Amino acid sequence: MATKTLNPPAPVAVDDRWAKLRSHKRIISRVKFKIEWEEAGKKQQANAVTVDVSHSGCMAIVGAPLPMHQKVRLIHADTGRQADAQVVWRDHEAWDVGLELERPDASFWGLQF
């Protein structure tokens, strides 16, 4: 009996589909920042770096295992600017997170979109 397999979708088609689902354009960029949050009534802090950024947030590698929906404050390492955000995605690796800014602001990252 012969088995028929389907060809996987072209990578471009998958990228196009994801681009249409995103609310803002993403830029691959490494922006260093600190991330702060409250845990058990105590202020916690960790270093982080973005993988990519958009008007509404970023994907980042964070030096702490943040839970989903955790409210955090981002502090830009170069400018000192601060922005409130929330963890909206976590990879199976605890360090990879998606952060959504509470008030989207493309200028927070200091990049041209």
PDB file as gemmi writes it, atoms N, CA and C in Angstrom:
CRYST1    1.000    1.000    1.000  90.00  90.00  90.00 P 1                      
ATOM      1  N   MET A   1       0.835  -1.168   0.000  1.00  0.00           N  
ATOM      2  CA  MET A   1       0.000   0.000   0.000  1.00  0.00           C  
ATOM      3  C   MET A   1       0.889   1.242   0.000  1.00  0.00           C  
ATOM      4  N   ALA A   2       0.651   2.145  -0.889  1.00  0.00           N  
ATOM      5  CA  ALA A   2       1.441   3.371  -0.999  1.00  0.00           C  
ATOM      6  C   ALA A   2       0.890   4.428  -0.047  1.00  0.00           C  
ATOM      7  N   THR A   3       1.802   5.163   0.553  1.00  0.00           N  
ATOM      8  CA  THR A   3       1.414   6.252   1.443  1.00  0.00           C  
ATOM      9  C   THR A   3       1.633   7.571   0.724  1.00  0.00           C  
ATOM     10  N   LYS A   4       0.645   8.396   0.754  1.00  0.00           N  
ATOM     11  CA  LYS A   4       0.736   9.694   0.113  1.00  0.00           C  
ATOM     12  C   LYS A   4       0.962  10.751   1.190  1.00  0.00           C  
ATOM     13  N   THR A   5       1.981  11.576   1.005  1.00  0.00           N  
ATOM     14  CA  THR A   5       2.254  12.636   1.969  1.00  0.00           C  
ATOM     15  C   THR A   5       2.004  13.995   1.332  1.00  0.00           C  
ATOM     16  N   LEU A   6       1.654  14.935   2.171  1.00  0.00           N  
ATOM     17  CA  LEU A   6       1.433  16.296   1.698  1.00  0.00           C  
ATOM     18  C   LEU A   6       2.741  17.068   1.777  1.00  0.00           C  
ATOM     19  N   ASN A   7       2.941  17.938   0.823  1.00  0.00           N  
ATOM     20  CA  ASN A   7       4.106  18.814   0.886  1.00  0.00           C  
ATOM     21  C   ASN A   7       3.874  19.859   1.956  1.00  0.00           C  
ATOM     22  N   PRO A   8       4.909  20.153   2.770  1.00  0.00           N  
ATOM     23  CA  PRO A   8       4.716  21.196   3.790  1.00  0.00           C  
ATOM     24  C   PRO A   8       4.508  22.550   3.125  1.00  0.00           C  
ATOM     25  N   PRO A   9       3.785  23.465   3.784  1.00  0.00           N  
ATOM     26  CA  PRO A   9       3.564  24.781   3.188  1.00  0.00           C  
ATOM     27  C   PRO A   9       4.881  25.519   3.014  1.00  0.00           C  
ATOM     28  N   ALA A  10       4.949  26.325   2.008  1.00  0.00           N  
ATOM     29  CA  ALA A  10       6.155  27.104   1.752  1.00  0.00           C  
ATOM     30  C   ALA A  10       6.396  28.048   2.919  1.00  0.00           C  
ATOM     31  N   PRO A  11       7.667  28.216   3.346  1.00  0.00           N  
ATOM     32  CA  PRO A  11       7.959  29.099   4.480  1.00  0.00           C  
ATOM     33  C   PRO A  11       7.421  30.508   4.293  1.00  0.00           C  
ATOM     34  N   VAL A  12       7.420  31.007   3.088  1.00  0.00           N  
ATOM     35  CA  VAL A  12       6.924  32.355   2.832  1.00  0.00           C  
ATOM     36  C   VAL A  12       5.437  32.438   3.168  1.00  0.00           C  
ATOM     37  N   ALA A  13       4.685  31.410   2.815  1.00  0.00           N  
ATOM     38  CA  ALA A  13       3.252  31.409   3.086  1.00  0.00           C  
ATOM     39  C   ALA A  13       2.991  31.452   4.595  1.00  0.00           C  
ATOM     40  N   VAL A  14       3.764  30.713   5.368  1.00  0.00           N  
ATOM     41  CA  VAL A  14       3.608  30.697   6.821  1.00  0.00           C  
ATOM     42  C   VAL A  14       3.963  32.070   7.390  1.00  0.00           C  
ATOM     43  N   ASP A  15       5.067  32.659   6.929  1.00  0.00           N  
ATOM     44  CA  ASP A  15       5.457  33.991   7.388  1.00  0.00           C  
ATOM     45  C   ASP A  15       4.385  35.024   7.067  1.00  0.00           C  
ATOM     46  N   ASP A  16       3.819  34.950   5.866  1.00  0.00           N  
ATOM     47  CA  ASP A  16       2.762  35.881   5.479  1.00  0.00           C  
ATOM     48  C   ASP A  16       1.547  35.749   6.390  1.00  0.00           C  
ATOM     49  N   ARG A  17       1.181  34.515   6.703  1.00  0.00           N  
ATOM     50  CA  ARG A  17       0.040  34.276   7.571  1.00  0.00           C  
ATOM     51  C   ARG A  17       0.262  34.880   8.957  1.00  0.00           C  
ATOM     52  N   TRP A  18       1.441  34.663   9.540  1.00  0.00           N  
ATOM     53  CA  TRP A  18       1.739  35.217  10.862  1.00  0.00           C  
ATOM     54  C   TRP A  18       1.772  36.731  10.815  1.00  0.00           C  
ATOM     55  N   ALA A  19       2.330  37.302   9.756  1.00  0.00           N  
ATOM     56  CA  ALA A  19       2.404  38.761   9.632  1.00  0.00           C  
ATOM     57  C   ALA A  19       1.011  39.377   9.632  1.00  0.00           C  
ATOM     58  N   LYS A  20       0.057  38.711   9.008  1.00  0.00           N  
ATOM     59  CA  LYS A  20      -1.309  39.237   8.969  1.00  0.00           C  
ATOM     60  C   LYS A  20      -1.985  39.166  10.337  1.00  0.00           C  
ATOM     61  N   LEU A  21      -1.578  38.207  11.175  1.00  0.00           N  
ATOM     62  CA  LEU A  21      -2.170  38.063  12.502  1.00  0.00           C  
ATOM     63  C   LEU A  21      -1.603  39.071  13.502  1.00  0.00           C  
ATOM     64  N   ARG A  22      -0.412  39.575  13.258  1.00  0.00           N  
ATOM     65  CA  ARG A  22       0.219  40.511  14.180  1.00  0.00           C  
ATOM     66  C   ARG A  22      -0.355  41.903  14.005  1.00  0.00           C  
ATOM     67  N   SER A  23      -0.462  42.626  15.111  1.00  0.00           N  
ATOM     68  CA  SER A  23      -1.037  43.963  15.052  1.00  0.00           C  
ATOM     69  C   SER A  23      -0.028  45.014  14.585  1.00  0.00           C  
ATOM     70  N   HIS A  24       1.271  44.756  14.762  1.00  0.00           N  
ATOM     71  CA  HIS A  24       2.298  45.702  14.356  1.00  0.00           C  
ATOM     72  C   HIS A  24       3.498  44.978  13.738  1.00  0.00           C  
ATOM     73  N   LYS A  25       4.224  45.691  12.913  1.00  0.00           N  
ATOM     74  CA  LYS A  25       5.442  45.171  12.300  1.00  0.00           C  
ATOM     75  C   LYS A  25       6.476  44.893  13.387  1.00  0.00           C  
ATOM     76  N   ARG A  26       7.245  43.832  13.204  1.00  0.00           N  
ATOM     77  CA  ARG A  26       8.305  43.493  14.140  1.00  0.00           C  
ATOM     78  C   ARG A  26       9.664  43.787  13.528  1.00  0.00           C  
ATOM     79  N   ILE A  27      10.590  44.180  14.400  1.00  0.00           N  
ATOM     80  CA  ILE A  27      11.967  44.427  13.992  1.00  0.00           C  
ATOM     81  C   ILE A  27      12.869  43.553  14.848  1.00  0.00           C  
ATOM     82  N   ILE A  28      13.735  42.802  14.222  1.00  0.00           N  
ATOM     83  CA  ILE A  28      14.701  42.007  14.972  1.00  0.00           C  
ATOM     84  C   ILE A  28      15.743  42.969  15.518  1.00  0.00           C  
ATOM     85  N   SER A  29      15.868  42.998  16.823  1.00  0.00           N  
ATOM     86  CA  SER A  29      16.796  43.932  17.457  1.00  0.00           C  
ATOM     87  C   SER A  29      17.102  43.480  18.869  1.00  0.00           C  
ATOM     88  N   ARG A  30      18.329  43.740  19.309  1.00  0.00           N  
ATOM     89  CA  ARG A  30      18.724  43.431  20.682  1.00  0.00           C  
ATOM     90  C   ARG A  30      18.737  44.717  21.489  1.00  0.00           C  
ATOM     91  N   VAL A  31      17.737  44.869  22.314  1.00  0.00           N  
ATOM     92  CA  VAL A  31      17.642  46.021  23.195  1.00  0.00           C  
ATOM     93  C   VAL A  31      17.741  45.485  24.628  1.00  0.00           C  
ATOM     94  N   LYS A  32      18.745  45.948  25.367  1.00  0.00           N  
ATOM     95  CA  LYS A  32      18.907  45.513  26.756  1.00  0.00           C  
ATOM     96  C   LYS A  32      17.977  46.317  27.658  1.00  0.00           C  
ATOM     97  N   PHE A  33      17.374  45.615  28.618  1.00  0.00           N  
ATOM     98  CA  PHE A  33      16.518  46.281  29.592  1.00  0.00           C  
ATOM     99  C   PHE A  33      16.473  45.490  30.884  1.00  0.00           C  
ATOM    100  N   LYS A  34      16.002  46.127  31.919  1.00  0.00           N  
ATOM    101  CA  LYS A  34      15.740  45.458  33.194  1.00  0.00           C  
ATOM    102  C   LYS A  34      14.243  45.243  33.269  1.00  0.00           C  
ATOM    103  N   ILE A  35      13.862  44.216  33.981  1.00  0.00           N  
ATOM    104  CA  ILE A  35      12.447  43.932  34.167  1.00  0.00           C  
ATOM    105  C   ILE A  35      12.199  43.794  35.668  1.00  0.00           C  
ATOM    106  N   GLU A  36      11.164  44.462  36.148  1.00  0.00           N  
ATOM    107  CA  GLU A  36      10.814  44.421  37.568  1.00  0.00           C  
ATOM    108  C   GLU A  36       9.391  43.908  37.745  1.00  0.00           C  
ATOM    109  N   TRP A  37       9.159  43.227  38.861  1.00  0.00           N  
ATOM    110  CA  TRP A  37       7.811  42.739  39.189  1.00  0.00           C  
ATOM    111  C   TRP A  37       7.752  42.467  40.688  1.00  0.00           C  
ATOM    112  N   GLU A  38       6.542  42.287  41.180  1.00  0.00           N  
ATOM    113  CA  GLU A  38       6.317  41.974  42.597  1.00  0.00           C  
ATOM    114  C   GLU A  38       6.034  40.482  42.727  1.00  0.00           C  
ATOM    115  N   GLU A  39       6.661  39.886  43.709  1.00  0.00           N  
ATOM    116  CA  GLU A  39       6.430  38.469  43.985  1.00  0.00           C  
ATOM    117  C   GLU A  39       6.438  38.280  45.496  1.00  0.00           C  
ATOM    118  N   ALA A  40       5.353  37.774  46.022  1.00  0.00           N  
ATOM    119  CA  ALA A  40       5.198  37.569  47.469  1.00  0.00           C  
ATOM    120  C   ALA A  40       5.466  38.865  48.235  1.00  0.00           C  
ATOM    121  N   GLY A  41       4.986  39.990  47.667  1.00  0.00           N  
ATOM    122  CA  GLY A  41       5.131  41.279  48.336  1.00  0.00           C  
ATOM    123  C   GLY A  41       6.514  41.896  48.251  1.00  0.00           C  
ATOM    124  N   LYS A  42       7.426  41.259  47.516  1.00  0.00           N  
ATOM    125  CA  LYS A  42       8.786  41.778  47.389  1.00  0.00           C  
ATOM    126  C   LYS A  42       9.082  42.140  45.943  1.00  0.00           C  
ATOM    127  N   LYS A  43       9.822  43.223  45.770  1.00  0.00           N  
ATOM    128  CA  LYS A  43      10.212  43.669  44.436  1.00  0.00           C  
ATOM    129  C   LYS A  43      11.327  42.764  43.907  1.00  0.00           C  
ATOM    130  N   GLN A  44      11.116  42.244  42.699  1.00  0.00           N  
ATOM    131  CA  GLN A  44      12.094  41.384  42.037  1.00  0.00           C  
ATOM    132  C   GLN A  44      12.615  42.105  40.794  1.00  0.00           C  
ATOM    133  N   GLN A  45      13.820  41.751  40.349  1.00  0.00           N  
ATOM    134  CA  GLN A  45      14.391  42.377  39.166  1.00  0.00           C  
ATOM    135  C   GLN A  45      15.280  41.372  38.448  1.00  0.00           C  
ATOM    136  N   ALA A  46      15.298  41.468  37.103  1.00  0.00           N  
ATOM    137  CA  ALA A  46      16.145  40.601  36.293  1.00  0.00           C  
ATOM    138  C   ALA A  46      16.599  41.362  35.052  1.00  0.00           C  
ATOM    139  N   ASN A  47      17.701  40.929  34.479  1.00  0.00           N  
ATOM    140  CA  ASN A  47      18.177  41.468  33.211  1.00  0.00           C  
ATOM    141  C   ASN A  47      17.437  40.786  32.077  1.00  0.00           C  
ATOM    142  N   ALA A  48      17.289  41.513  30.966  1.00  0.00           N  
ATOM    143  CA  ALA A  48      16.597  40.957  29.801  1.00  0.00           C  
ATOM    144  C   ALA A  48      17.162  41.588  28.536  1.00  0.00           C  
ATOM    145  N   VAL A  49      16.924  40.920  27.415  1.00  0.00           N  
ATOM    146  CA  VAL A  49      17.305  41.443  26.098  1.00  0.00           C  
ATOM    147  C   VAL A  49      16.236  41.014  25.100  1.00  0.00           C  
ATOM    148  N   THR A  50      15.875  41.929  24.209  1.00  0.00           N  
ATOM    149  CA  THR A  50      14.847  41.602  23.224  1.00  0.00           C  
ATOM    150  C   THR A  50      15.410  40.715  22.121  1.00  0.00           C  
ATOM    151  N   VAL A  51      14.526  39.948  21.526  1.00  0.00           N  
ATOM    152  CA  VAL A  51      14.820  39.180  20.320  1.00  0.00           C  
ATOM    153  C   VAL A  51      14.255  39.960  19.138  1.00  0.00           C  
ATOM    154  N   ASP A  52      13.018  40.426  19.310  1.00  0.00           N  
ATOM    155  CA  ASP A  52      12.400  41.333  18.342  1.00  0.00           C  
ATOM    156  C   ASP A  52      11.459  42.276  19.085  1.00  0.00           C  
ATOM    157  N   VAL A  53      11.186  43.416  18.456  1.00  0.00           N  
ATOM    158  CA  VAL A  53      10.335  44.425  19.083  1.00  0.00           C  
ATOM    159  C   VAL A  53       9.263  44.883  18.100  1.00  0.00           C  
ATOM    160  N   SER A  54       8.177  45.421  18.654  1.00  0.00           N  
ATOM    161  CA  SER A  54       7.114  46.013  17.845  1.00  0.00           C  
ATOM    162  C   SER A  54       6.556  47.200  18.619  1.00  0.00           C  
ATOM    163  N   HIS A  55       5.600  47.894  18.027  1.00  0.00           N  
ATOM    164  CA  HIS A  55       4.950  49.016  18.703  1.00  0.00           C  
ATOM    165  C   HIS A  55       4.302  48.565  20.012  1.00  0.00           C  
ATOM    166  N   SER A  56       3.805  47.337  20.027  1.00  0.00           N  
ATOM    167  CA  SER A  56       3.007  46.890  21.162  1.00  0.00           C  
ATOM    168  C   SER A  56       3.749  46.025  22.172  1.00  0.00           C  
ATOM    169  N   GLY A  57       5.013  45.679  21.913  1.00  0.00           N  
ATOM    170  CA  GLY A  57       5.732  44.850  22.866  1.00  0.00           C  
ATOM    171  C   GLY A  57       6.981  44.243  22.288  1.00  0.00           C  
ATOM    172  N   CYS A  58       7.332  43.073  22.808  1.00  0.00           N  
ATOM    173  CA  CYS A  58       8.548  42.410  22.338  1.00  0.00           C  
ATOM    174  C   CYS A  58       8.521  40.932  22.691  1.00  0.00           C  
ATOM    175  N   MET A  59       9.435  40.215  22.047  1.00  0.00           N  
ATOM    176  CA  MET A  59       9.786  38.876  22.486  1.00  0.00           C  
ATOM    177  C   MET A  59      11.162  39.040  23.094  1.00  0.00           C  
ATOM    178  N   ALA A  60      11.395  38.463  24.261  1.00  0.00           N  
ATOM    179  CA  ALA A  60      12.649  38.700  24.959  1.00  0.00           C  
ATOM    180  C   ALA A  60      13.134  37.444  25.678  1.00  0.00           C  
ATOM    181  N   ILE A  61      14.407  37.485  26.013  1.00  0.00           N  
ATOM    182  CA  ILE A  61      15.012  36.475  26.877  1.00  0.00           C  
ATOM    183  C   ILE A  61      15.212  37.167  28.218  1.00  0.00           C  
ATOM    184  N   VAL A  62      14.595  36.601  29.251  1.00  0.00           N  
ATOM    185  CA  VAL A  62      14.591  37.206  30.576  1.00  0.00           C  
ATOM    186  C   VAL A  62      15.288  36.267  31.552  1.00  0.00           C  
ATOM    187  N   GLY A  63      16.108  36.830  32.413  1.00  0.00           N  
ATOM    188  CA  GLY A  63      16.867  36.037  33.374  1.00  0.00           C  
ATOM    189  C   GLY A  63      16.069  35.604  34.589  1.00  0.00           C  
ATOM    190  N   ALA A  64      14.801  35.273  34.408  1.00  0.00           N  
ATOM    191  CA  ALA A  64      13.944  34.800  35.497  1.00  0.00           C  
ATOM    192  C   ALA A  64      12.732  34.108  34.886  1.00  0.00           C  
ATOM    193  N   PRO A  65      12.207  33.091  35.557  1.00  0.00           N  
ATOM    194  CA  PRO A  65      11.030  32.376  35.052  1.00  0.00           C  
ATOM    195  C   PRO A  65       9.726  33.093  35.405  1.00  0.00           C  
ATOM    196  N   LEU A  66       9.314  34.018  34.565  1.00  0.00           N  
ATOM    197  CA  LEU A  66       8.088  34.791  34.821  1.00  0.00           C  
ATOM    198  C   LEU A  66       6.848  33.993  34.441  1.00  0.00           C  
ATOM    199  N   PRO A  67       5.825  34.015  35.271  1.00  0.00           N  
ATOM    200  CA  PRO A  67       4.582  33.311  34.938  1.00  0.00           C  
ATOM    201  C   PRO A  67       3.734  34.098  33.938  1.00  0.00           C  
ATOM    202  N   MET A  68       2.850  33.400  33.261  1.00  0.00           N  
ATOM    203  CA  MET A  68       1.903  34.041  32.346  1.00  0.00           C  
ATOM    204  C   MET A  68       1.082  35.074  33.104  1.00  0.00           C  
ATOM    205  N   HIS A  69       0.770  36.167  32.414  1.00  0.00           N  
ATOM    206  CA  HIS A  69      -0.074  37.261  32.915  1.00  0.00           C  
ATOM    207  C   HIS A  69       0.568  38.072  34.034  1.00  0.00           C  
ATOM    208  N   GLN A  70       1.856  37.827  34.299  1.00  0.00           N  
ATOM    209  CA  GLN A  70       2.560  38.610  35.313  1.00  0.00           C  
ATOM    210  C   GLN A  70       2.667  40.061  34.857  1.00  0.00           C  
ATOM    211  N   LYS A  71       2.284  40.996  35.709  1.00  0.00           N  
ATOM    212  CA  LYS A  71       2.454  42.424  35.433  1.00  0.00           C  
ATOM    213  C   LYS A  71       3.909  42.764  35.734  1.00  0.00           C  
ATOM    214  N   VAL A  72       4.550  43.490  34.816  1.00  0.00           N  
ATOM    215  CA  VAL A  72       5.963  43.824  34.963  1.00  0.00           C  
ATOM    216  C   VAL A  72       6.205  45.283  34.564  1.00  0.00           C  
ATOM    217  N   ARG A  73       7.356  45.782  34.918  1.00  0.00           N  
ATOM    218  CA  ARG A  73       7.803  47.106  34.471  1.00  0.00           C  
ATOM    219  C   ARG A  73       9.109  46.896  33.710  1.00  0.00           C  
ATOM    220  N   LEU A  74       9.180  47.468  32.513  1.00  0.00           N  
ATOM    221  CA  LEU A  74      10.389  47.400  31.692  1.00  0.00           C  
ATOM    222  C   LEU A  74      11.158  48.699  31.881  1.00  0.00           C  
ATOM    223  N   ILE A  75      12.480  48.589  32.041  1.00  0.00           N  
ATOM    224  CA  ILE A  75      13.334  49.762  32.199  1.00  0.00           C  
ATOM    225  C   ILE A  75      14.425  49.681  31.142  1.00  0.00           C  
ATOM    226  N   HIS A  76      14.354  50.578  30.162  1.00  0.00           N  
ATOM    227  CA  HIS A  76      15.313  50.602  29.049  1.00  0.00           C  
ATOM    228  C   HIS A  76      16.705  50.896  29.606  1.00  0.00           C  
ATOM    229  N   ALA A  77      17.684  50.059  29.285  1.00  0.00           N  
ATOM    230  CA  ALA A  77      19.029  50.193  29.850  1.00  0.00           C  
ATOM    231  C   ALA A  77      19.734  51.473  29.413  1.00  0.00           C  
ATOM    232  N   ASP A  78      19.535  51.909  28.173  1.00  0.00           N  
ATOM    233  CA  ASP A  78      20.245  53.085  27.658  1.00  0.00           C  
ATOM    234  C   ASP A  78      19.580  54.406  28.043  1.00  0.00           C  
ATOM    235  N   THR A  79      18.258  54.439  28.062  1.00  0.00           N  
ATOM    236  CA  THR A  79      17.551  55.705  28.270  1.00  0.00           C  
ATOM    237  C   THR A  79      16.937  55.856  29.661  1.00  0.00           C  
ATOM    238  N   GLY A  80      16.751  54.747  30.361  1.00  0.00           N  
ATOM    239  CA  GLY A  80      16.094  54.796  31.662  1.00  0.00           C  
ATOM    240  C   GLY A  80      14.577  54.903  31.579  1.00  0.00           C  
ATOM    241  N   ARG A  81      14.032  54.985  30.347  1.00  0.00           N  
ATOM    242  CA  ARG A  81      12.571  55.057  30.196  1.00  0.00           C  
ATOM    243  C   ARG A  81      11.924  53.802  30.764  1.00  0.00           C  
ATOM    244  N   GLN A  82      10.716  53.959  31.272  1.00  0.00           N  
ATOM    245  CA  GLN A  82       9.999  52.842  31.863  1.00  0.00           C  
ATOM    246  C   GLN A  82       8.658  52.640  31.176  1.00  0.00           C  
ATOM    247  N   ALA A  83       8.217  51.398  31.125  1.00  0.00           N  
ATOM    248  CA  ALA A  83       6.912  51.071  30.557  1.00  0.00           C  
ATOM    249  C   ALA A  83       6.341  49.867  31.292  1.00  0.00           C  
ATOM    250  N   ASP A  84       5.039  49.912  31.550  1.00  0.00           N  
ATOM    251  CA  ASP A  84       4.357  48.779  32.171  1.00  0.00           C  
ATOM    252  C   ASP A  84       3.953  47.796  31.087  1.00  0.00           C  
ATOM    253  N   ALA A  85       4.051  46.511  31.413  1.00  0.00           N  
ATOM    254  CA  ALA A  85       3.754  45.457  30.440  1.00  0.00           C  
ATOM    255  C   ALA A  85       3.203  44.234  31.167  1.00  0.00           C  
ATOM    256  N   GLN A  86       2.847  43.236  30.370  1.00  0.00           N  
ATOM    257  CA  GLN A  86       2.327  41.978  30.905  1.00  0.00           C  
ATOM    258  C   GLN A  86       2.911  40.825  30.095  1.00  0.00           C  
ATOM    259  N   VAL A  87       3.190  39.705  30.762  1.00  0.00           N  
ATOM    260  CA  VAL A  87       3.657  38.498  30.085  1.00  0.00           C  
ATOM    261  C   VAL A  87       2.465  37.874  29.366  1.00  0.00           C  
ATOM    262  N   VAL A  88       2.539  37.790  28.038  1.00  0.00           N  
ATOM    263  CA  VAL A  88       1.427  37.259  27.254  1.00  0.00           C  
ATOM    264  C   VAL A  88       1.785  35.960  26.535  1.00  0.00           C  
ATOM    265  N   TRP A  89       3.045  35.559  26.618  1.00  0.00           N  
ATOM    266  CA  TRP A  89       3.489  34.325  25.959  1.00  0.00           C  
ATOM    267  C   TRP A  89       4.716  33.809  26.671  1.00  0.00           C  
ATOM    268  N   ARG A  90       4.818  32.500  26.787  1.00  0.00           N  
ATOM    269  CA  ARG A  90       6.014  31.842  27.334  1.00  0.00           C  
ATOM    270  C   ARG A  90       6.325  30.638  26.494  1.00  0.00           C  
ATOM    271  N   ASP A  91       7.576  30.482  26.173  1.00  0.00           N  
ATOM    272  CA  ASP A  91       8.019  29.289  25.472  1.00  0.00           C  
ATOM    273  C   ASP A  91       8.146  28.166  26.506  1.00  0.00           C  
ATOM    274  N   HIS A  92       8.358  26.951  26.050  1.00  0.00           N  
ATOM    275  CA  HIS A  92       8.550  25.864  27.003  1.00  0.00           C  
ATOM    276  C   HIS A  92       9.843  26.065  27.801  1.00  0.00           C  
ATOM    277  N   GLU A  93      10.776  26.843  27.245  1.00  0.00           N  
ATOM    278  CA  GLU A  93      11.943  27.270  28.003  1.00  0.00           C  
ATOM    279  C   GLU A  93      11.500  28.481  28.825  1.00  0.00           C  
ATOM    280  N   ALA A  94      11.740  28.481  30.095  1.00  0.00           N  
ATOM    281  CA  ALA A  94      11.216  29.523  30.981  1.00  0.00           C  
ATOM    282  C   ALA A  94      11.740  30.916  30.668  1.00  0.00           C  
ATOM    283  N   TRP A  95      12.836  31.038  29.963  1.00  0.00           N  
ATOM    284  CA  TRP A  95      13.472  32.341  29.766  1.00  0.00           C  
ATOM    285  C   TRP A  95      12.905  33.117  28.585  1.00  0.00           C  
ATOM    286  N   ASP A  96      12.242  32.467  27.662  1.00  0.00           N  
ATOM    287  CA  ASP A  96      11.684  33.131  26.478  1.00  0.00           C  
ATOM    288  C   ASP A  96      10.261  33.588  26.764  1.00  0.00           C  
ATOM    289  N   VAL A  97      10.027  34.913  26.665  1.00  0.00           N  
ATOM    290  CA  VAL A  97       8.712  35.446  26.967  1.00  0.00           C  
ATOM    291  C   VAL A  97       8.275  36.474  25.926  1.00  0.00           C  
ATOM    292  N   GLY A  98       6.972  36.612  25.797  1.00  0.00           N  
ATOM    293  CA  GLY A  98       6.390  37.680  25.003  1.00  0.00           C  
ATOM    294  C   GLY A  98       5.812  38.699  25.964  1.00  0.00           C  
ATOM    295  N   LEU A  99       6.148  39.963  25.761  1.00  0.00           N  
ATOM    296  CA  LEU A  99       5.689  41.034  26.641  1.00  0.00           C  
ATOM    297  C   LEU A  99       4.861  42.021  25.845  1.00  0.00           C  
ATOM    298  N   GLU A 100       3.680  42.355  26.362  1.00  0.00           N  
ATOM    299  CA  GLU A 100       2.802  43.327  25.712  1.00  0.00           C  
ATOM    300  C   GLU A 100       2.775  44.602  26.546  1.00  0.00           C  
ATOM    301  N   LEU A 101       3.109  45.726  25.914  1.00  0.00           N  
ATOM    302  CA  LEU A 101       3.070  47.011  26.608  1.00  0.00           C  
ATOM    303  C   LEU A 101       1.627  47.389  26.924  1.00  0.00           C  
ATOM    304  N   GLU A 102       1.386  47.911  28.114  1.00  0.00           N  
ATOM    305  CA  GLU A 102       0.038  48.355  28.472  1.00  0.00           C  
ATOM    306  C   GLU A 102      -0.400  49.530  27.613  1.00  0.00           C  
ATOM    307  N   ARG A 103       0.529  50.427  27.324  1.00  0.00           N  
ATOM    308  CA  ARG A 103       0.262  51.565  26.432  1.00  0.00           C  
ATOM    309  C   ARG A 103       1.264  51.489  25.287  1.00  0.00           C  
ATOM    310  N   PRO A 104       0.891  50.871  24.158  1.00  0.00           N  
ATOM    311  CA  PRO A 104       1.834  50.718  23.049  1.00  0.00           C  
ATOM    312  C   PRO A 104       2.510  52.042  22.679  1.00  0.00           C  
ATOM    313  N   ASP A 105       3.838  51.986  22.564  1.00  0.00           N  
ATOM    314  CA  ASP A 105       4.641  53.171  22.275  1.00  0.00           C  
ATOM    315  C   ASP A 105       5.908  52.738  21.552  1.00  0.00           C  
ATOM    316  N   ALA A 106       5.935  52.916  20.245  1.00  0.00           N  
ATOM    317  CA  ALA A 106       7.082  52.500  19.446  1.00  0.00           C  
ATOM    318  C   ALA A 106       8.348  53.232  19.843  1.00  0.00           C  
ATOM    319  N   SER A 107       8.236  54.444  20.367  1.00  0.00           N  
ATOM    320  CA  SER A 107       9.430  55.211  20.726  1.00  0.00           C  
ATOM    321  C   SER A 107      10.145  54.651  21.960  1.00  0.00           C  
ATOM    322  N   PHE A 108       9.472  53.789  22.733  1.00  0.00           N  
ATOM    323  CA  PHE A 108      10.095  53.222  23.929  1.00  0.00           C  
ATOM    324  C   PHE A 108      11.399  52.512  23.595  1.00  0.00           C  
ATOM    325  N   TRP A 109      11.443  51.808  22.482  1.00  0.00           N  
ATOM    326  CA  TRP A 109      12.611  50.994  22.126  1.00  0.00           C  
ATOM    327  C   TRP A 109      13.763  51.821  21.564  1.00  0.00           C  
ATOM    328  N   GLY A 110      13.487  53.047  21.133  1.00  0.00           N  
ATOM    329  CA  GLY A 110      14.548  53.873  20.561  1.00  0.00           C  
ATOM    330  C   GLY A 110      14.952  53.443  19.168  1.00  0.00           C  
ATOM    331  N   LEU A 111      14.032  52.825  18.434  1.00  0.00           N  
ATOM    332  CA  LEU A 111      14.306  52.325  17.074  1.00  0.00           C  
ATOM    333  C   LEU A 111      13.360  52.987  16.073  1.00  0.00           C  
ATOM    334  N   GLN A 112      13.760  53.014  14.829  1.00  0.00           N  
ATOM    335  CA  GLN A 112      12.917  53.516  13.760  1.00  0.00           C  
ATOM    336  C   GLN A 112      12.117  52.363  13.151  1.00  0.00           C  
ATOM    337  N   PHE A 113      10.805  52.480  13.128  1.00  0.00           N  
ATOM    338  CA  PHE A 113       9.955  51.434  12.545  1.00  0.00           C  
ATOM    339  C   PHE A 113       9.595  51.773  11.125  1.00  0.00           C  
TER     340      PHE A 113                                                      
END                                                                             
